[in-house]
């Protein structure tokens, strides 16, 4: 018989699969969107602002969408939400997209997927999550598969270090968010991330004197911003909902399954051959399937946040 705790964890895994699907599409589209916009930081600011407005609209719709905000009860929760906004919704986005504009795309993809390794370590230390043998095998498959997909790991320059810095910040955000989600709704965390993050990004754009890039968008640029911003809102909503219900390491591992979807879309749209990376895609899929299987059959509730 399925217990409520197991049902919650399974719901988290299903939500993480939805997040991975959204991420796979978004990564595929973002490459063209950044090129259409020209300036990575301005594009990120506009896209994140759209995501924040979409989330607020869903919350405003209230019970019809199931979205609700919960008021933080402690100073620690207020501080955590502020940290999520700055170190989750603004600074790493600037680092990542500025680095992406200069770095090799394959290297960038691999560095971003190291999120799983950072989260695994931080979750064990700060959340008390335990990695089973199945976890270790799955993580190994996912990491090796990613290395194979990008054709190996080369040297790091300043652009790659920016992407790595963004990834580390996002891994810290996962741990902070997991703690917060024990006391506030996933919608509260998502709105704080994109709302406060967008305000910080707008301030940075003003400091740079680039506000004109946002007020003079072409129809094509606006279309890209609306599309990718809506996808980002869906990503944030499902991601934090998944994180609230399942282990941080599980939902982060499932997120890696976005890579095969992106590769498939690239093959269909751009004629990129899949045969050279087919075996590595299967390795990634095997690792993701192993995580899903282990979480689905697991009986214990994830370790409570201390």
JOHUJO-V34113 format. One record per helix or strand of 3 or more residues. SS is the DSSP state (H for helix, E for strand). FROM is the first residue (numbers start at 1). TO is the last residue. Records with the same first field share a line. If there is no record, write none. Layout:
SS->FROM-TO, FROM-TO
//
This chain:
H->4-37, 40-64, 75-87, 91-100, 105-113, 115-127, 133-149, 158-180, 186-208, 211-215, 219-245, 248-255, 258-270, 275-297
//
